[in-house]
Amino acid sequence: MILSLPVADLLILALSLQGFILSGILLYSARKIKSNRWISLLILCISLEAVTPYILQIAYSHSFTAISYILFPVNLALGPLIYFYTRSLIFGDEGLPNKTYLYFLPLLIGLKHQLIWLFYTSGLLAIPFIQGLYFKTAVQNLLFAYSNRFIFLSMASMLIYMVISYRMIAQTTVDKDAPIAKIEDIKWLKKMLQLLFALLVLWVLTIIVKTIFNTSWEHSILFIPAIAFVHWLGFKAYARQAHMVPAEVEIYNKPAANISYFSTTELAEYSTLIYKLMNEERLYLDPLLKLDDIAAKLRLPVKHVSHLLNQHVGKNFNDFINSYRVDEAKLKLADPSLNHFTIAAIAYDCGFNSLPTFQRCFKQFTGLTPSQYQNTLKLSVNQSKQ
């Protein structure tokens, strides 16, 4: 069945209105379910993008051009919102990066109308240098000519964030004690991203169709399924969470997943390599050794190496390195040929950069101070001689 354009427009406007209402409901529910604020903003942005051409058309037909200074494209917000929803759902608010607003700075690229308004109302165009710059052909084309470059940039941003989010979900194992709604939402995230990818493909196809055939109905082809999708997105999320009791809500908002950056084969490979760096290259003897140095040796991101140590080796970086240094110190303290060395000299020779740190770590791993350990060895030797 082929919808006539007016019917399609009416459908988009009706669905967009419902999208705004649904976004408000989810934003209100974010008081309890923290991750809902991101999905609420995602629905709001898609609904706003769908309805903006109609708002501008009505505004221009009534000579109300000031509306163009308020509205601006929010395409570049879609990717970060998908990413933050994924992180917030899986890891809770603790999993969100610092200064999240930096991820939305690319939105400034879409503020062309606002920039034009600023030039004309601030008196900047009276300055000869700015006037000459403003009326350059390249600047005029950038500000006034239609270009697909902004759209392609939005698509690329969305695709990159979707791939990162999809990998995050694929590498996640959910705690069995997590609420059923949380488990279902994390499973559902993968399906959501698959549908978003289908919408992205449809977006590319509408651009191609518009370029080749110079049509005017590609907006309807894209946004009718897009708005239908976000309705499904919001209602499914809200329905799953509506019947949770306060105790489940509290657990839902906490990190309820562990993430693994390695396959089983990679895990065995990198575990072997990290032990090789310690046993053969003896990196632990370097008192300035940092996690970054091991990551560089393994050619892995720092957070992957940290995860490898914490989740699979069972020690954090400091404990892992210091355990090797203490083992080295035990060998030196037991070597009679090194009796003329002080405990401090042995500590520094084993990679420790301070005597108090050495003494604390030595007792942590052996239950004895270095002096007690030495005395125990001497006593054992004397008893064996008798």
N, C-alpha and C positions, 0 to 999 in steps of 0.2 A: 504494500500500500504506500502510495506517495503522498506525503503531507504537503499541502500548499504552504507557501512561505508564511502568510499571516497566522495560520493555525500553529505552525512550528514556533513562531515568535511568541505567541500567546502561551504555549506550553512552556517555553524557556522562562518567561516572566513569572508564571505561576510556580514553577519548580524552584526558581531562584528565591522567590519570597519565602517558600517553605524552607529553603536552605538557610536563609537568615534566621528564621525562627528556630530551626534545629540547632544551628550554631549557638544561639543564645542559651538553649536548654543545656547543651553539653558544656558550655562555659560556666553555667551555674552549677552543674554537677561536678565541675573541677574543684569545687570546695572540698569534696570528698575524694574523688578520683583524680589525682594530680595530672596524669597523662592526658586527660580529656581536653585540657586547654589547647594542646597542640592540634588535636583532630578537629576541635571546634574552629580554630583559626584556618585550618586547611579547607574546611567546608565553606567558611566565610569567604576566603580568597577565590575559590572556584566559582561560587555563586556571584561574587562581585564581578569577576571577569566575564561571566555569562551575561550579566545585565548591563554592564557599562556602556556598550554601543547604543542601547535603547535610551538610556538616560541622557547620553550626549546628543542623540538625535532629537529628543524632545526639547532639551535645553536650547540647542541651536535654532530649532524651529520657532522658539519663543524669544529669541535674542538674549537668552540667559547664558552667555558664554563663560561667565565666571565659574560655572560648574566644572569646566575643564581644568581650572586651577586647583580644584579639590581632589578630583579623581586622578589616579595614575596607575599604570600597569603594575600588577602584583605577581606576575608570572615567576619572577626570580625568587619569590618567597616560598614557592611550592616545594622545591627540593629540600631546603632546610627544615620546613615544617614536617615533612615526611621523616626526615632523619631524626629530629628531636622527638617526634612521637614514638619512633622505634626505640630510641635510647631510654626515654622516660618510662615506657611500658616495661622494658626488660630490666633495666637497672634502677628504676626509681629516679628521683630528682638528684641523687648523689652521682648518677652516671652522666649528668649533663655537663658539657664543657664550660669552663669559665668564660665570661663575657660573650654570652650567646648572641648578643645584639650584633657582634661583628659579622656573623654569618648572613645578616640581612642588609649589610651595607651596599651590595650590588643593586638593591632596589633604587638607589639614587640615580642609576643610569636611566631610569624611566621618567625622571622628573623634567622632561623637556618643556612642557607647558608652564610649569612653575618657574623654570629658568627664564623663559621668554617674558613672563609676567614681571619677574624681578628686574630684568633689564629695562622694561618700559616704565615701571613705577618708582624705581629707586633713583633715577637720574643718572645711572651708570653710563647710558648711551651718550651722555653729554661729554664724556671723557674721550678725547680723540683716539687714544690708543685702543680703548675698548670698542669704540664705534667702528674703527677700521677692522678690528678682529671679528666683531659680530657680523659685519656685512661681507666677509670673505665667503666665497662660493662653498668651500668645504664646510664651514660652520653653518651656513644657511641650509645646506643639504642635510647636515646632521640634525638640525633642529626642526626642519619642516618637511623634508622629503620622507616618504614612506620607505622603510627598509625592512627586509626579513632578518637582518643581522641580530636585532634584539630578540626576535622570536627564537632564532637558532641558538642564541646564547642561553635563553630560558630552557630550551629543550636539553641542551648539553648539561646545564646545572641540574635539572631534574633527573636526568639519566644517571649522572655520577652519584648523586645522593641516594638514588634508588638501589644502585649496585652495592654501595657501601652498606645500606640498611639490610639488603637481602643477605649479604655475606654475614652480617652480624646475627641475623636470625638463624641462618644455617649452622653457625658455630655455637649456638646456644642450647644448653640442656636445662630443662626446667625442674626445679625442686618439686618432688612429689607432694610435699606438704603445702604447696601454694594453692590458693583458692581455685576452684574449677573455672571460674570466670577468667582468672589470670592465665591459666593454662590454655584455655580456648582462645583468648585474645592473642596470645603469642603465636599459636598455630595459625590463626586467622590472618595475622600480619603478612605471612608469606603469600597467601591467596590475594590479599589486598594489593601487594606490590606487583603481582602478576597481572592483575586487572589494570593497575596504573600503567604498567608497561604497554598493555594493549591500547590504552587511551593515548599514550605517547605516540605509538605507531599511527593511530588514527589522526592525531594532530599533524604528523608529518605528511600523511596522505592528503589532508585538506589543504595544506600549503601547496603541495604539488598540483592538485586539481585547480586551485585558484590561479596559480601561475600560468598553467597551460591553457585553461579554458576561460579565465577571467570571469568566474562565477561570483554570485553574491550570497549563495545559500550554504557555504561551507561552515559558517558560524553555527547554523542549526545542526548540521551533520556532526559537529564536534561536541557541542554543549548539551544537546539532549541526552546522549549517553553519559556525558560527564556529570551532569546534575543528577541523573538517575543513580549513578554510581555513588555519589557522595551521600545521597539519601540512604541508600543501602548501608553505606559505611557508618553513618551516624546512628541509624536506628538499631543496627545489629550490636554496636558497642553499647548503646544505652540499655537495650533490652537485657543484655547479659549481666549488666551491673546493677539493674534496678532492684533485685531481690537480695542483694548481699547485706548481711548483718554487719554492725559496726566492727566486730572483731575481724571479719573477712576483709573489710575495707582497709583496716590498718595493715594487715598482711599484704594486701594487694599493692599498696603504695611503696612497700619495701622491695629492695632487690630480691628477686626470687629465682635467679638464674645464674648459672656458671657458664663462662664462655671459654671455648678452647680454640686456640689459633692454629692448631696442628692436627693433621690426620694421624692415624696410628703409626704409619710408616715414618712420617716426618718427626713425630715425637721420639721414636727410637733413635733416629738419625741425629737429631739435635742434642738429645740427652748424651749420646756417645761423644759428640763433638765437645760439649761443654766440660765433660769429665777429662777429655783428652787435653784440653787447654790447661786444666789444673795439674794433671798428673805428669804430662810430658813437657809442656812449655812453662809450667809452674808460675803462671801469671800472678798468683796470690802473693809472691815475694815482692811485688811492686807496691810500695806503701801508698802510691797515688792512684791505684787501680779503681776505676769506676765502672758502673753498670754499662755506661756508654761504650767503654773499651771492649767489653765482652760482646756487646751487640755488634760493634764494628767488625770484630773478628768472625762472628757467625753470619754477618751480613743480614741481620734481622732488625726490625724496629725494637726500640728499648722496651716498650710495653710487652712485646712478645717474649723477650728474654725474661722479664720480670715474672710473667705468667708461667713460663717454663719452670722457673725456680720455685715459685710459690705453690703452684698447683701440682707439679709432677715430681720435683726433687724434694719438696716438703720443707724448704727453708727459704727465708728471704735472702737478698743479696749479701748483706753484712754477715749473717750467720753462716752462709755457705762459704764465703771467703775466709772468715775467721776460723772456721773449723779446720781448714787446711793449714792455716798458719799455726794453730795450736798443735796439730799433729807434727808439724815441722819442728816446733819448739820442744816437744816431748822427745823427739829423736836427738836433738842437740843437747838437751839437759841430761840425757842418758849416756851421752858420749864422753868417756873419761878424758879424751884428748882435748875436750873443750872446757874442762873445769876451770881454767884460768880466766874464762870470759864471765863477765857479770851477767846477771839476769836481764838487765836493761839492754846490754849489747846483743844478747840472744834475741830479745824481743824485737829490736830494730832490724836485726838480720833476717828475721822471719816475716817481715812485712808490716809489723805494727808501727804506728807513728807516735805512740806514747806508751809509757810504762803503765799508767793506770788502766788504759784500755786493754793492754795485754793481760794484766792481772785479773781484771774482771772477766774477760773472755776465757782465760785459762780455767778459772774456777767454774764458770758456766758449763764448760764442756767436760771437765774432769772431776769436779767436786772438790778440788784441792787448789791451794795457791801454788805458784811455781816453787817457792821455798819448801813447802810441805811435800811437793812431788819429788824434789831433789833429795830431801831427807829420807823419804820413803825408799827411794832407789838405793841410797847409801846403806840404809839399814838392811835392805834385802841382800846387798852384796856382802856385808859383814857377816850376816847369818849364814850365807852360803859357804863362806870361807871357814866358819867354825864347824 
